[in-house]
Amino acid sequence: MPLTDASHHDAGLRPAAADAAALADSIRSAGLKVTAPRLAVLRALTDKPHSNADALFGAVHSDLPGTSLQAVYGVLASFTAAGLVRKIEPAGSPALFERRVGDNHHHIVCTRCSVVHDVDCAVGHSPCLTPADALGFDVRAAEVIYWGLCAQCQADTLAP
């Protein structure tokens, strides 16, 4: 028997409408005005975490053809400033964005195909890593990026 979200059922909303309402609530909770571009970018980022601005623009452009790449950058900047999304910047890659915020998790990146995955903190909770000498800083977060070959790329390199 499939599980259902009772709040969606009780509200009488179709799943897509309920999802849109939840996204709008997230935007409002961050203190931002709900707009069609913001909803579209947040929906795309929900579907495709660790995306760059170009990929998000491609995802929203078909539904909102009047949206520009600059508008997507503006939405991402406001989301990042409001703490609604996190910006990560792996070396040699454009900035990537994700909705998972507030838990100081890390990332693992494939050096061959560039796929990115979340990795939970190595030890405990934020900052989860402590520098040998904090030089007087009050360290509140640590960001680690692990690099290696994903399982698929490993298999591809072993194939004849």
N, C-alpha and C positions, 0 to 999 in steps of 0.2 A: 504494500500500500504506500503510495508516494506521500512524502511529507509536504505540507503546505504551510505557508506563513499565515497564521490566523488573522493578523492585522490587515493583510491584503484582502483576505476573504471577507472579513467583517466590514471593511470599508467599501466593499463592492467595486473595487478598482481592478481593471485588467492588469496583469503583471507588468506590461510595458508602462502603463500609467502610474502604477505604484512605484516602479523603478525611477521614473522621471520625478515623482514627488519626493522620493528619498534623496535623489541627487539635488533637487532644489532645496530641500531642508539642509543638506550639507553645506551648500553655498551660503544660505542665510545664516547658518550657525557660525560660519567663519566671518560674519559681519559684512558680507558682500551682497550686492543686488543681483537677483537672478535675471540673466539675459539668455537669449537663445545661443549665442556663441559660448557662454560659460557652461551652459547645460551640455552642449555638444562636445566640448573639450573634455569635461569631466566624465561624460559617458564613454568617450573614446579611450580615456586614460584608465577607466575602470575595466574596459575590455582588453586593453593592450598596455599593461604596466611596463615601465622602463622604456617608454617611447620618447623619441626626440620631437622637437617642434614640427619638423617637416613631415614626419609620419602622422602626427596628430592632425596637421593641416589636411593631409590627404584623406584621413578618416572622416573629417567633418565637412570637407568641401562639397561632397556630393549632396548632402542634406542641406547645407547652407552655402550655396554657390556665391553669395555676396561676401562671404567671409574671406579676409586676406590673411596671408602668413603673418603679417605684422599684428593683426588682431589676435591671432593665436599666441604669439609671443607676449602680447599684453595681458591676455587671460592667464597665461602661465606665470607671469611675473606677479600678478595680483594674487593668484592662488598660493604661490610660494611665500609671499610676504604675509599672507593671512594664516599660514600654517596648514592649509588644506592639502597641499602636495609637497613633496620633497624633491629637490633637484640634486642629482648626483652627476659627477663629472669624471668618468673614467678617463685616464690618460689616452690621448689619441682618438677620442670619440667626442661627438657633440654632446652637449648636456642632455641628460635623460631625466624623465619625470615619472613619479609614481605617487599613488594615493596612500601608501602605507607610511604613516608618520607617527612620531611620538614614542617609538620603541627602540631607537638607536640600533636598529639591525644593520647588517653589513651586506655586501654583494659579492658574487662570484661571476667572473666574466670569462667566456671562452676566447682564447687568443686566436682561434681560427675563424669561427663564425660570428663572434661578437654577441652571442646570446648572453643575457644577464638574468641571474636568479637571486632571490633574497636568501640570506644566511642569517640565522638568529645569532644574537650576541654570544661571544665566546665564553664569557663568565658573567653570570648574574644579570643585573640590570644596569641602566645608564650610570656612568659612562662605560661600564663593562670592560674597559682596558684602562690601566693607569700608567702614565709615563714614568720613567725612572726618576726624572726631575721635572716637576711641573713649572719650575721657574716662577713661582708665585701665582700662577694662574689657578683659578677655580675651575677645574675641568668638569664640563657638564655632558659632553658627548665625545665619542670616538668613532671615526669613520675608517673602515678597513675595506679594501677591495682585494679579493683573492683573484689570481689569474691562473688559468690552466686550460686543459682541453675537456670539453663536455663529453659525455658518454657517446653521443652520435659521432662527433669528430674523431674520437679515439677509434671507434669501429671503422669509420671511413679510412683512416690512415692504415689500419691493419688489413683492409680488403685488398685482394690482388689487383 
